[in-house]
Amino acid sequence: MKSTITFKDINKLAIPAIFSGISESIISLSDIAIVGNIKENSVEALAAVGLVGSFLSALIWVVAQTKTSISATVSQHLGAKRLHAIKTLIPQAIVFNLSLSILLFLTTTIFVREIFQAYNAEGLILQYAKDYYLIRAWGFPLTLITFALYGVFRGMQNTVWAMKCSLTGAILNVGLNYAFVYGIEGVIPAMHIQGAAYASVIAQSIMLIMAFYYFFTKTPFNLKLRKKINPSLKPLIIMSFNFIIRTATLNIALYLANAYATGYGKNFIAAQSILMNIWLFFSFFIDGYASAGNALSGKLLGEKNYTALWKMSKDISKYAVAIAVLLIGICLLFYTQIGQLFNQDTKVIAVFTSVFWIVLIMQPINALAYIYDGIFKGMGDAKFLRNNLLFATFCGFIPTLLIFDYFDFKLYAVWLAFAVWMCCRSFPLMYIFKRNYVDK
């Protein structure tokens, strides 16, 4: 048993996971950047893509929690040298994921108009959101299966395979985005907002094909279904259910943020779309170290190596905070220019620059929240994470949003609420982890 986890061990998992996370966020960011710079109704198109992107991310985060459960289960069995016990579990978990994604795909496409009306979208923004979503939704089942396979890879202590899939998808998406949205004269007609949706679905299809290649050729698992239910399936579903409740709670905060921003006017929701996607980009970036913590904590827990678990948590937190500070520095150097990458409307940029500083100062606290989130996920402690998010959302985010909205702070209310939310998420996780494992 290895007594300590080194910087090299952490980065071997974290760096590929960072590139993988960045690649996934680039798919949404490239949609925002390219659509936000079209000549026809760019503000409305940007607002629509931002709303759909936030809704899809929310939906995927909720039902993709089987990825986290699979990762925790695989890593713990790997640490205990019992991978043979879950060989029949993996195909059953993937089928469960597929069934859930098809159900949600059908439900959301039927009620697409009502969904975005609930976000306060109307007129051209509502129409664009509907058109964009009805195409993007086809990539929903593809993404969920891909994420389930990524969970297997992470549990096997490998984040390189997911990185290769995600990088390929991101590069392909950027190229197709430009070609489909603006068109290529004599070859491809300009498809406006729908072109961005088609580009995303094609990129997601390629990512899934690549993920299946690594699954079949690099892991000891297969997709052969057995009639006998694996005994680990029920605990995995219970764990996933707790993660789903937790993530659904998280998405209440995201929904309220976008609904309030939309209610303030089209310039505010356009600026909110940019801010939210930058925030998600930072999250994916820092989440690389959270992914490393997720994989390593499950393995160390399976080995019962608590000393290494505690030391790993401290080291990985330092690296994540350093990354957050570096990102803040870069953004401060290009404070105004970053917003202009996504839209040229002066009113939108004015709103963006007035609020962006709040997003930046949150990053070190966000980093700690993501790291300990990943560690607790790796250990399979879904119940505690569920309760922590319920507390953060209903006792932190919502009261802060309502108070500052009452005093007409507009978009400041949204991001001050996010700041309180992240404090409520991070510090309790750190305290409980130290209490449970520092002297164990």
C-alpha positions as a Markdown table, in Angstrom:
| # | Residue | x | y | z |
|---|---|---|---|---|
| 1 | Met | 0.0 | 0.0 | 0.0 |
| 2 | Lys | 1.4 | 3.4 | -1.0 |
| 3 | Ser | 1.7 | 5.6 | 2.1 |
| 4 | Thr | 1.5 | 9.0 | 0.3 |
| 5 | Ile | 0.1 | 10.5 | -2.8 |
| 6 | Thr | 2.7 | 12.6 | -4.6 |
| 7 | Phe | 2.3 | 15.8 | -6.7 |
| 8 | Lys | 3.0 | 13.6 | -9.8 |
| 9 | Asp | 0.2 | 11.2 | -8.8 |
| 10 | Ile | -2.3 | 14.0 | -8.4 |
| 11 | Asn | -1.4 | 15.8 | -11.7 |
| 12 | Lys | -1.4 | 12.5 | -13.6 |
| 13 | Leu | -5.1 | 12.5 | -13.0 |
| 14 | Ala | -5.8 | 16.2 | -12.7 |
| 15 | Ile | -4.2 | 17.6 | -15.8 |
| 16 | Pro | -6.0 | 15.4 | -18.3 |
| 17 | Ala | -9.2 | 16.0 | -16.3 |
| 18 | Ile | -8.6 | 19.8 | -16.6 |
| 19 | Phe | -8.3 | 19.5 | -20.4 |
| 20 | Ser | -11.3 | 17.3 | -20.5 |
| 21 | Gly | -13.4 | 19.7 | -18.5 |
| 22 | Ile | -12.2 | 22.7 | -20.5 |
| 23 | Ser | -13.1 | 20.9 | -23.7 |
| 24 | Glu | -16.6 | 20.2 | -22.5 |
| 25 | Ser | -17.1 | 23.8 | -21.6 |
| 26 | Ile | -15.7 | 25.0 | -24.9 |
| 27 | Ile | -18.6 | 23.3 | -26.6 |
| 28 | Ser | -21.0 | 25.7 | -24.9 |
| 29 | Leu | -18.6 | 28.7 | -25.0 |
| 30 | Ser | -18.0 | 28.4 | -28.7 |
| 31 | Asp | -21.8 | 28.3 | -29.2 |
| 32 | Ile | -22.1 | 31.5 | -27.1 |
| 33 | Ala | -19.2 | 33.3 | -28.8 |
| 34 | Ile | -20.1 | 32.5 | -32.4 |
| 35 | Val | -23.9 | 33.0 | -32.0 |
| 36 | Gly | -23.3 | 36.2 | -30.0 |
| 37 | Asn | -21.4 | 37.7 | -32.9 |
| 38 | Ile | -23.9 | 37.0 | -35.7 |
| 39 | Lys | -25.3 | 40.1 | -37.4 |
| 40 | Glu | -29.0 | 39.2 | -37.1 |
| 41 | Asn | -30.6 | 39.6 | -33.6 |
| 42 | Ser | -27.3 | 38.7 | -31.8 |
| 43 | Val | -28.5 | 39.7 | -28.4 |
| 44 | Glu | -31.7 | 37.6 | -28.6 |
| 45 | Ala | -29.7 | 34.7 | -30.1 |
| 46 | Leu | -27.1 | 34.9 | -27.3 |
| 47 | Ala | -29.8 | 35.0 | -24.6 |
| 48 | Ala | -31.5 | 32.0 | -26.1 |
| 49 | Val | -28.3 | 29.9 | -26.4 |
| 50 | Gly | -27.4 | 30.9 | -22.9 |
| 51 | Leu | -30.7 | 29.8 | -21.5 |
| 52 | Val | -30.7 | 26.5 | -23.4 |
| 53 | Gly | -27.1 | 25.9 | -22.4 |
| 54 | Ser | -27.9 | 26.5 | -18.7 |
| 55 | Phe | -31.0 | 24.3 | -18.9 |
| 56 | Leu | -29.1 | 21.4 | -20.6 |
| 57 | Ser | -26.2 | 21.7 | -18.2 |
| 58 | Ala | -28.7 | 21.5 | -15.3 |
| 59 | Leu | -30.5 | 18.5 | -16.8 |
| 60 | Ile | -27.2 | 16.7 | -17.6 |
| 61 | Trp | -25.8 | 17.4 | -14.1 |
| 62 | Val | -28.9 | 15.9 | -12.5 |
| 63 | Val | -29.0 | 12.6 | -14.4 |
| 64 | Ala | -25.3 | 12.2 | -15.0 |
| 65 | Gln | -24.8 | 11.6 | -11.3 |
| 66 | Thr | -24.5 | 7.9 | -12.1 |
| 67 | Lys | -21.1 | 8.9 | -13.5 |
| 68 | Thr | -20.0 | 9.9 | -10.0 |
| 69 | Ser | -21.6 | 6.8 | -8.4 |
| 70 | Ile | -19.9 | 4.6 | -11.0 |
| 71 | Ser | -16.6 | 6.3 | -10.4 |
| 72 | Ala | -16.8 | 5.9 | -6.6 |
| 73 | Thr | -17.9 | 2.3 | -6.9 |
| 74 | Val | -15.1 | 1.3 | -9.4 |
| 75 | Ser | -12.4 | 3.2 | -7.5 |
| 76 | Gln | -13.3 | 1.6 | -4.2 |
| 77 | His | -13.4 | -1.9 | -5.7 |
| 78 | Leu | -10.1 | -1.2 | -7.4 |
| 79 | Gly | -8.5 | -0.2 | -4.1 |
| 80 | Ala | -9.9 | -3.3 | -2.4 |
| 81 | Lys | -8.7 | -5.4 | -5.4 |
| 82 | Arg | -12.3 | -6.7 | -6.1 |
| 83 | Leu | -13.0 | -5.4 | -9.7 |
| 84 | His | -14.3 | -8.8 | -10.6 |
| 85 | Ala | -17.3 | -8.2 | -8.3 |
| 86 | Ile | -18.7 | -5.3 | -10.4 |
| 87 | Lys | -18.1 | -6.6 | -14.0 |
| 88 | Thr | -21.9 | -7.2 | -14.5 |
| 89 | Leu | -22.7 | -3.9 | -12.8 |
| 90 | Ile | -21.3 | -1.6 | -15.4 |
| 91 | Pro | -23.6 | -2.6 | -18.3 |
| 92 | Gln | -26.6 | -2.5 | -16.0 |
| 93 | Ala | -25.7 | 1.0 | -14.9 |
| 94 | Ile | -25.3 | 2.2 | -18.5 |
| 95 | Val | -28.7 | 0.8 | -19.5 |
| 96 | Phe | -30.2 | 2.6 | -16.5 |
| 97 | Asn | -28.6 | 5.8 | -17.6 |
| 98 | Leu | -29.8 | 5.3 | -21.2 |
| 99 | Ser | -33.4 | 4.6 | -20.1 |
| 100 | Leu | -33.5 | 7.7 | -17.9 |
| 101 | Ser | -32.1 | 9.9 | -20.6 |
| 102 | Ile | -34.6 | 8.8 | -23.2 |
| 103 | Leu | -37.5 | 9.5 | -20.8 |
| 104 | Leu | -36.2 | 13.0 | -20.1 |
| 105 | Phe | -35.5 | 13.6 | -23.8 |
| 106 | Leu | -39.2 | 12.8 | -24.7 |
| 107 | Thr | -40.6 | 14.8 | -21.8 |
| 108 | Thr | -38.6 | 18.0 | -22.4 |
| 109 | Thr | -39.1 | 18.1 | -26.1 |
| 110 | Ile | -42.8 | 17.8 | -25.7 |
| 111 | Phe | -42.9 | 20.7 | -23.1 |
| 112 | Val | -40.1 | 22.7 | -24.6 |
| 113 | Arg | -42.1 | 26.0 | -24.9 |
| 114 | Glu | -43.4 | 25.7 | -21.4 |
| 115 | Ile | -39.9 | 25.1 | -20.0 |
| 116 | Phe | -38.4 | 28.2 | -21.4 |
| 117 | Gln | -41.5 | 30.3 | -20.7 |
| 118 | Ala | -40.8 | 29.3 | -17.0 |
| 119 | Tyr | -37.4 | 31.1 | -17.5 |
| 120 | Asn | -39.4 | 34.3 | -18.4 |
| 121 | Ala | -38.4 | 33.9 | -22.1 |
| 122 | Glu | -40.8 | 35.4 | -24.6 |
| 123 | Gly | -41.0 | 36.6 | -28.2 |
| 124 | Leu | -37.9 | 36.0 | -30.3 |
| 125 | Ile | -35.8 | 34.7 | -27.4 |
| 126 | Leu | -38.4 | 32.1 | -26.7 |
| 127 | Gln | -38.6 | 31.1 | -30.4 |
| 128 | Tyr | -34.8 | 30.9 | -30.7 |
| 129 | Ala | -34.6 | 28.8 | -27.5 |
| 130 | Lys | -37.2 | 26.4 | -28.8 |
| 131 | Asp | -35.5 | 26.0 | -32.2 |
| 132 | Tyr | -32.1 | 25.5 | -30.6 |
| 133 | Tyr | -33.2 | 23.1 | -27.9 |
| 134 | Leu | -35.2 | 20.7 | -30.3 |
| 135 | Ile | -31.9 | 20.0 | -32.1 |
| 136 | Arg | -29.5 | 20.0 | -29.1 |
| 137 | Ala | -31.7 | 17.6 | -27.2 |
| 138 | Trp | -30.8 | 14.8 | -29.5 |
| 139 | Gly | -27.3 | 14.9 | -28.0 |
| 140 | Phe | -28.7 | 14.5 | -24.5 |
| 141 | Pro | -28.7 | 10.6 | -24.4 |
| 142 | Leu | -25.3 | 10.6 | -26.2 |
| 143 | Thr | -23.8 | 12.8 | -23.5 |
| 144 | Leu | -25.2 | 10.8 | -20.6 |
| 145 | Ile | -23.8 | 7.5 | -21.9 |
| 146 | Thr | -20.4 | 9.2 | -22.6 |
| 147 | Phe | -20.3 | 10.5 | -19.0 |
| 148 | Ala | -21.2 | 7.0 | -17.6 |
| 149 | Leu | -18.2 | 5.7 | -19.5 |
| 150 | Tyr | -16.0 | 8.6 | -18.2 |
| 151 | Gly | -17.0 | 7.4 | -14.7 |
| 152 | Val | -15.6 | 4.0 | -15.4 |
| 153 | Phe | -12.4 | 5.5 | -16.7 |
| 154 | Arg | -12.0 | 7.8 | -13.6 |
| 155 | Gly | -12.7 | 4.9 | -11.3 |
| 156 | Met | -9.9 | 3.0 | -13.1 |
| 157 | Gln | -7.6 | 6.0 | -12.2 |
| 158 | Asn | -7.4 | 7.2 | -15.8 |
| 159 | Thr | -8.5 | 10.6 | -17.0 |
| 160 | Val | -6.5 | 10.6 | -20.2 |
| 161 | Trp | -9.1 | 8.6 | -22.2 |
| 162 | Ala | -11.9 | 11.1 | -21.4 |
| 163 | Met | -9.5 | 14.0 | -22.2 |
| 164 | Lys | -8.8 | 12.6 | -25.7 |
| 165 | Cys | -12.6 | 12.2 | -26.3 |
| 166 | Ser | -13.5 | 15.6 | -25.0 |
| 167 | Leu | -10.6 | 17.4 | -26.8 |
| 168 | Thr | -11.6 | 15.9 | -30.1 |
| 169 | Gly | -15.2 | 16.8 | -29.6 |
| 170 | Ala | -14.4 | 20.4 | -28.6 |
| 171 | Ile | -12.1 | 21.0 | -31.6 |
| 172 | Leu | -14.7 | 19.5 | -34.0 |
| 173 | Asn | -17.4 | 21.5 | -32.4 |
| 174 | Val | -15.6 | 24.8 | -32.9 |
| 175 | Gly | -14.9 | 24.1 | -36.6 |
| 176 | Leu | -18.4 | 22.9 | -37.3 |
| 177 | Asn | -19.9 | 25.8 | -35.4 |
| 178 | Tyr | -18.2 | 28.4 | -37.6 |
| 179 | Ala | -19.1 | 26.5 | -40.8 |
| 180 | Phe | -22.8 | 25.8 | -39.9 |
| 181 | Val | -23.7 | 29.1 | -38.3 |
| 182 | Tyr | -22.1 | 31.4 | -40.9 |
| 183 | Gly | -22.1 | 28.9 | -43.8 |
| 184 | Ile | -19.5 | 28.3 | -46.5 |
| 185 | Glu | -20.4 | 29.9 | -49.7 |
| 186 | Gly | -21.5 | 27.3 | -52.3 |
| 187 | Val | -21.0 | 24.4 | -49.9 |
| 188 | Ile | -22.9 | 24.8 | -46.6 |
| 189 | Pro | -25.8 | 27.3 | -46.2 |
| 190 | Ala | -25.8 | 29.6 | -43.2 |
| 191 | Met | -28.0 | 28.0 | -40.5 |
| 192 | His | -27.9 | 30.7 | -37.9 |
| 193 | Ile | -28.7 | 29.4 | -34.3 |
| 194 | Gln | -29.7 | 26.0 | -35.5 |
| 195 | Gly | -26.2 | 25.4 | -37.0 |
| 196 | Ala | -24.7 | 25.7 | -33.6 |
| 197 | Ala | -27.0 | 23.0 | -32.3 |
| 198 | Tyr | -26.2 | 20.6 | -35.2 |
| 199 | Ala | -22.5 | 21.2 | -34.5 |
| 200 | Ser | -22.9 | 20.2 | -30.9 |
| 201 | Val | -24.8 | 17.0 | -31.6 |
| 202 | Ile | -22.2 | 15.8 | -34.2 |
| 203 | Ala | -19.4 | 16.6 | -31.7 |
| 204 | Gln | -21.2 | 14.6 | -29.0 |
| 205 | Ser | -21.7 | 11.6 | -31.3 |
| 206 | Ile | -17.9 | 11.5 | -32.1 |
| 207 | Met | -17.1 | 11.7 | -28.4 |
| 208 | Leu | -19.4 | 8.7 | -27.6 |
| 209 | Ile | -17.8 | 6.6 | -30.4 |
| 210 | Met | -14.3 | 7.3 | -29.0 |
| 211 | Ala | -15.4 | 6.6 | -25.4 |
| 212 | Phe | -16.8 | 3.2 | -26.5 |
| 213 | Tyr | -13.5 | 2.4 | -28.2 |
| 214 | Tyr | -11.5 | 3.0 | -25.0 |
| 215 | Phe | -14.1 | 1.2 | -22.9 |
| 216 | Phe | -13.9 | -2.0 | -25.0 |
| 217 | Thr | -10.1 | -1.9 | -25.6 |
| 218 | Lys | -8.7 | -0.5 | -22.4 |
| 219 | Thr | -10.9 | -1.7 | -19.5 |
| 220 | Pro | -11.8 | -5.1 | -18.2 |
| 221 | Phe | -15.5 | -4.4 | -18.6 |
| 222 | Asn | -18.0 | -5.1 | -21.4 |
| 223 | Leu | -21.7 | -4.4 | -22.2 |
| 224 | Lys | -23.0 | -7.9 | -21.9 |
| 225 | Leu | -26.1 | -7.9 | -19.8 |
| 226 | Arg | -26.9 | -10.6 | -17.3 |
| 227 | Lys | -30.3 | -11.6 | -16.0 |
| 228 | Lys | -29.1 | -11.6 | -12.4 |
| 229 | Ile | -28.9 | -8.1 | -11.0 |
| 230 | Asn | -25.5 | -7.2 | -9.6 |
| 231 | Pro | -25.8 | -6.8 | -5.8 |
| 232 | Ser | -24.0 | -3.4 | -6.1 |
| 233 | Leu | -26.6 | -2.0 | -8.4 |
| 234 | Lys | -29.1 | -1.1 | -5.6 |
| 235 | Pro | -26.5 | 0.8 | -3.5 |
| 236 | Leu | -25.3 | 2.5 | -6.7 |
| 237 | Ile | -28.9 | 3.6 | -7.6 |
| 238 | Ile | -29.4 | 4.8 | -4.0 |
| 239 | Met | -26.1 | 6.7 | -4.1 |
| 240 | Ser | -27.1 | 8.1 | -7.5 |
| 241 | Phe | -30.6 | 9.1 | -6.2 |
| 242 | Asn | -29.0 | 11.1 | -3.4 |
| 243 | Phe | -26.7 | 12.7 | -5.9 |
| 244 | Ile | -29.7 | 13.5 | -8.2 |
| 245 | Ile | -31.6 | 15.2 | -5.3 |
| 246 | Arg | -28.4 | 17.1 | -4.5 |
| 247 | Thr | -27.9 | 18.2 | -8.1 |
| 248 | Ala | -31.6 | 19.0 | -8.6 |
| 249 | Thr | -31.2 | 21.3 | -5.6 |
| 250 | Leu | -28.2 | 22.9 | -7.2 |
| 251 | Asn | -30.2 | 23.5 | -10.3 |
| 252 | Ile | -32.9 | 25.3 | -8.4 |
| 253 | Ala | -30.3 | 27.9 | -7.7 |
| 254 | Leu | -29.2 | 28.0 | -11.4 |
| 255 | Tyr | -32.8 | 28.2 | -12.6 |
| 256 | Leu | -33.7 | 31.1 | -10.2 |
| 257 | Ala | -30.5 | 32.9 | -11.3 |
| 258 | Asn | -31.5 | 32.7 | -15.0 |
| 259 | Ala | -35.2 | 33.4 | -14.4 |
| 260 | Tyr | -34.5 | 36.6 | -12.4 |
| 261 | Ala | -31.8 | 37.7 | -14.9 |
| 262 | Thr | -34.3 | 37.2 | -17.8 |
| 263 | Gly | -36.9 | 39.2 | -15.9 |
| 264 | Tyr | -34.5 | 42.2 | -15.6 |
| 265 | Gly | -34.4 | 42.5 | -19.5 |
| 266 | Lys | -32.6 | 41.1 | -22.5 |
| 267 | Asn | -29.3 | 42.9 | -21.8 |
| 268 | Phe | -29.2 | 41.4 | -18.4 |
| 269 | Ile | -29.9 | 37.8 | -19.5 |
| 270 | Ala | -27.4 | 38.2 | -22.3 |
| 271 | Ala | -24.7 | 39.4 | -19.8 |
| 272 | Gln | -25.8 | 36.6 | -17.4 |
| 273 | Ser | -25.3 | 34.0 | -20.2 |
| 274 | Ile | -21.7 | 35.2 | -20.6 |
| 275 | Leu | -21.0 | 35.3 | -16.9 |
| 276 | Met | -22.6 | 31.9 | -16.3 |
| 277 | Asn | -20.6 | 30.3 | -19.0 |
| 278 | Ile | -17.3 | 31.8 | -17.8 |
| 279 | Trp | -18.2 | 30.6 | -14.3 |
| 280 | Leu | -18.8 | 27.1 | -15.7 |
| 281 | Phe | -15.5 | 27.3 | -17.6 |
| 282 | Phe | -13.7 | 28.1 | -14.4 |
| 283 | Ser | -15.6 | 25.3 | -12.7 |
| 284 | Phe | -14.5 | 22.7 | -15.3 |
| 285 | Phe | -11.0 | 24.0 | -15.1 |
| 286 | Ile | -10.7 | 23.7 | -11.3 |
| 287 | Asp | -12.8 | 20.5 | -11.4 |
| 288 | Gly | -9.7 | 18.7 | -12.9 |
| 289 | Tyr | -8.2 | 18.6 | -9.4 |
| 290 | Ala | -11.6 | 17.7 | -8.0 |
| 291 | Ser | -11.7 | 14.7 | -10.4 |
| 292 | Ala | -8.3 | 13.7 | -9.2 |
| 293 | Gly | -9.5 | 13.9 | -5.6 |
| 294 | Asn | -12.6 | 11.9 | -6.6 |
| 295 | Ala | -10.6 | 9.1 | -8.1 |
| 296 | Leu | -7.9 | 9.0 | -5.4 |
| 297 | Ser | -10.2 | 9.3 | -2.4 |
| 298 | Gly | -12.3 | 6.3 | -3.5 |
| 299 | Lys | -9.1 | 4.2 | -4.0 |
| 300 | Leu | -7.6 | 5.3 | -0.7 |
| 301 | Leu | -10.8 | 4.6 | 1.2 |
| 302 | Gly | -10.9 | 1.1 | -0.4 |
| 303 | Glu | -7.3 | 0.6 | 0.9 |
| 304 | Lys | -8.3 | 2.2 | 4.3 |
| 305 | Asn | -5.3 | 4.5 | 3.9 |
| 306 | Tyr | -6.6 | 7.4 | 5.9 |
| 307 | Thr | -3.2 | 9.2 | 6.5 |
| 308 | Ala | -2.7 | 9.4 | 2.8 |
| 309 | Leu | -6.3 | 10.5 | 2.3 |
| 310 | Trp | -5.9 | 13.5 | 4.7 |
| 311 | Lys | -2.5 | 14.6 | 3.2 |
| 312 | Met | -3.9 | 14.3 | -0.4 |
| 313 | Ser | -6.9 | 16.5 | 0.5 |
| 314 | Lys | -4.5 | 19.3 | 1.8 |
| 315 | Asp | -2.2 | 19.1 | -1.2 |
| 316 | Ile | -4.9 | 19.0 | -3.8 |
| 317 | Ser | -6.6 | 22.0 | -2.2 |
| 318 | Lys | -3.4 | 24.1 | -2.5 |
| 319 | Tyr | -3.1 | 23.3 | -6.2 |
| 320 | Ala | -6.7 | 24.2 | -6.9 |
| 321 | Val | -6.6 | 27.5 | -5.1 |
| 322 | Ala | -3.3 | 28.4 | -6.9 |
| 323 | Ile | -5.1 | 27.7 | -10.2 |
| 324 | Ala | -8.0 | 29.9 | -9.2 |
| 325 | Val | -5.7 | 32.8 | -8.3 |
| 326 | Leu | -3.9 | 32.4 | -11.7 |
| 327 | Leu | -7.3 | 32.5 | -13.5 |
| 328 | Ile | -8.2 | 35.7 | -11.6 |
| 329 | Gly | -5.0 | 37.4 | -12.6 |
| 330 | Ile | -5.5 | 36.5 | -16.3 |
| 331 | Cys | -9.0 | 37.8 | -16.2 |
| 332 | Leu | -8.1 | 41.1 | -14.5 |
| 333 | Leu | -5.6 | 41.7 | -17.3 |
| 334 | Phe | -8.2 | 41.3 | -20.0 |
| 335 | Tyr | -11.3 | 42.4 | -17.9 |
| 336 | Thr | -13.3 | 44.2 | -20.7 |
| 337 | Gln | -12.0 | 42.3 | -23.7 |
| 338 | Ile | -13.3 | 38.9 | -22.3 |
| 339 | Gly | -16.9 | 40.1 | -22.5 |
| 340 | Gln | -16.3 | 41.5 | -26.0 |
| 341 | Leu | -15.3 | 38.1 | -27.2 |
| 342 | Phe | -18.9 | 37.0 | -26.8 |
| 343 | Asn | -20.9 | 40.1 | -27.7 |
| 344 | Gln | -20.3 | 43.7 | -29.0 |
| 345 | Asp | -23.4 | 45.3 | -27.7 |
| 346 | Thr | -22.3 | 48.2 | -25.4 |
| 347 | Lys | -25.3 | 47.8 | -23.0 |
| 348 | Val | -24.6 | 44.1 | -22.6 |
| 349 | Ile | -20.9 | 44.7 | -22.0 |
| 350 | Ala | -21.6 | 47.4 | -19.5 |
| 351 | Val | -23.7 | 45.0 | -17.4 |
| 352 | Phe | -21.1 | 42.3 | -17.8 |
| 353 | Thr | -18.2 | 44.4 | -16.6 |
| 354 | Ser | -20.1 | 45.8 | -13.6 |
| 355 | Val | -20.6 | 42.3 | -12.2 |
| 356 | Phe | -17.7 | 40.3 | -13.5 |
| 357 | Trp | -15.5 | 41.1 | -10.4 |
| 358 | Ile | -17.9 | 39.2 | -8.2 |
| 359 | Val | -17.4 | 36.1 | -10.3 |
| 360 | Leu | -13.6 | 36.5 | -10.0 |
| 361 | Ile | -13.3 | 37.0 | -6.2 |
| 362 | Met | -15.4 | 33.8 | -5.7 |
| 363 | Gln | -12.9 | 31.5 | -7.4 |
| 364 | Pro | -10.7 | 30.5 | -4.5 |
| 365 | Ile | -13.8 | 29.6 | -2.4 |
| 366 | Asn | -15.3 | 27.8 | -5.4 |
| 367 | Ala | -12.0 | 25.8 | -5.7 |
| 368 | Leu | -12.3 | 24.5 | -2.1 |
| 369 | Ala | -15.9 | 23.6 | -2.6 |
| 370 | Tyr | -15.2 | 21.6 | -5.8 |
| 371 | Ile | -12.2 | 19.8 | -4.2 |
| 372 | Tyr | -14.0 | 18.6 | -1.1 |
| 373 | Asp | -17.1 | 17.9 | -3.2 |
| 374 | Gly | -15.0 | 15.6 | -5.4 |
| 375 | Ile | -13.4 | 13.9 | -2.4 |
| 376 | Phe | -16.8 | 13.2 | -0.7 |
| 377 | Lys | -18.1 | 11.9 | -4.0 |
| 378 | Gly | -15.2 | 9.5 | -4.4 |
| 379 | Met | -15.9 | 8.2 | -0.9 |
| 380 | Gly | -19.6 | 7.7 | -1.9 |
| 381 | Asp | -20.9 | 10.0 | 0.9 |
| 382 | Ala | -23.9 | 11.1 | -1.2 |
| 383 | Lys | -26.2 | 11.7 | 1.8 |
| 384 | Phe | -24.0 | 14.3 | 3.4 |
| 385 | Leu | -23.4 | 16.1 | 0.1 |
| 386 | Arg | -27.2 | 16.1 | -0.5 |
| 387 | Asn | -27.8 | 17.7 | 2.9 |
| 388 | Asn | -25.0 | 20.3 | 2.4 |
| 389 | Leu | -26.5 | 21.5 | -0.9 |
| 390 | Leu | -30.0 | 21.7 | 0.5 |
| 391 | Phe | -28.7 | 23.9 | 3.3 |
| 392 | Ala | -26.6 | 26.1 | 0.9 |
| 393 | Thr | -29.5 | 26.6 | -1.5 |
| 394 | Phe | -32.5 | 27.1 | 0.9 |
| 395 | Cys | -30.6 | 28.8 | 3.7 |
| 396 | Gly | -28.0 | 30.7 | 1.7 |
| 397 | Phe | -28.7 | 31.3 | -2.0 |
| 398 | Ile | -32.5 | 31.9 | -2.0 |
| 399 | Pro | -32.7 | 34.2 | 1.0 |
| 400 | Thr | -29.8 | 36.3 | -0.3 |
| 401 | Leu | -31.3 | 36.5 | -3.8 |
| 402 | Leu | -34.7 | 37.6 | -2.4 |
| 403 | Ile | -33.3 | 40.2 | -0.1 |
| 404 | Phe | -31.0 | 41.9 | -2.7 |
| 405 | Asp | -33.6 | 41.6 | -5.4 |
| 406 | Tyr | -36.1 | 43.4 | -3.1 |
| 407 | Phe | -33.6 | 46.3 | -2.9 |
| 408 | Asp | -33.3 | 46.3 | -6.7 |
| 409 | Phe | -29.7 | 45.1 | -7.0 |
| 410 | Lys | -30.6 | 43.3 | -10.2 |
| 411 | Leu | -27.7 | 41.1 | -11.5 |
| 412 | Tyr | -25.7 | 42.0 | -8.4 |
| 413 | Ala | -28.4 | 40.1 | -6.4 |
| 414 | Val | -27.9 | 37.0 | -8.4 |
| 415 | Trp | -24.1 | 36.9 | -8.0 |
| 416 | Leu | -24.0 | 37.9 | -4.4 |
| 417 | Ala | -26.4 | 35.0 | -3.8 |
| 418 | Phe | -24.0 | 32.7 | -5.6 |
| 419 | Ala | -21.1 | 34.0 | -3.4 |
| 420 | Val | -23.1 | 33.1 | -0.2 |
| 421 | Trp | -24.1 | 29.8 | -1.8 |
| 422 | Met | -20.5 | 28.8 | -2.4 |
| 423 | Cys | -19.4 | 29.7 | 1.1 |
| 424 | Cys | -22.1 | 27.5 | 2.5 |
| 425 | Arg | -21.0 | 24.7 | 0.2 |
| 426 | Ser | -17.3 | 24.8 | 0.9 |
| 427 | Phe | -16.6 | 25.5 | 4.6 |
| 428 | Pro | -19.0 | 22.8 | 6.1 |
| 429 | Leu | -17.4 | 20.2 | 3.8 |
| 430 | Met | -13.9 | 21.1 | 4.9 |
| 431 | Tyr | -14.9 | 21.0 | 8.6 |
| 432 | Ile | -16.6 | 17.6 | 8.4 |
| 433 | Phe | -13.8 | 16.0 | 6.4 |
| 434 | Lys | -11.2 | 17.2 | 8.9 |
| 435 | Arg | -13.3 | 16.1 | 11.9 |
| 436 | Asn | -13.9 | 12.6 | 10.4 |
| 437 | Tyr | -10.5 | 11.8 | 8.9 |
| 438 | Val | -7.6 | 13.9 | 10.4 |
| 439 | Asp | -7.3 | 11.7 | 13.5 |
| 440 | Lys | -8.6 | 8.4 | 12.1 |
